Amino acid sequence: MNRYSLAKRCLAEALGTAWLVLMGVGTAVISGAIPWVGVTGVAIAFGLSLLTAAYTFGSISGCHINPAVTIGFWVAKQFSSKDVLPYIGSQILGGIWGVLSCF
């Protein structure tokens, strides 16, 4: 049994996904205008944003951040069936939120 409510875990998933999209995709977008960022800068941005999300939200929701990860845990029977759709919905909404934050 999780010690956090489903709502709190879904919020953590949405925030973690939004953070990854905002920082990772945001860096990829600006790399076109700032040539010194380059591929290495984008890779570092994705890595650091995923690392900080994992440390921040990992103890709350497991920090899946990606529907494929959630489905993988479910297929491996490491994740409750009733939580799959709320997690995926939260990740999608978090991704949209992260993209909209780039503007």
ABEGO torsion letter per residue (X at the ends): XBABBAAAAAAAAAAAAAAAAAAAAAAAAAAAABAAAEAAAAAAAAAAAAAAAAAAAAAAAGGAGBAAAAAAAAAAGABBAAAAAAAAAAAAAAAAAAAAAAX
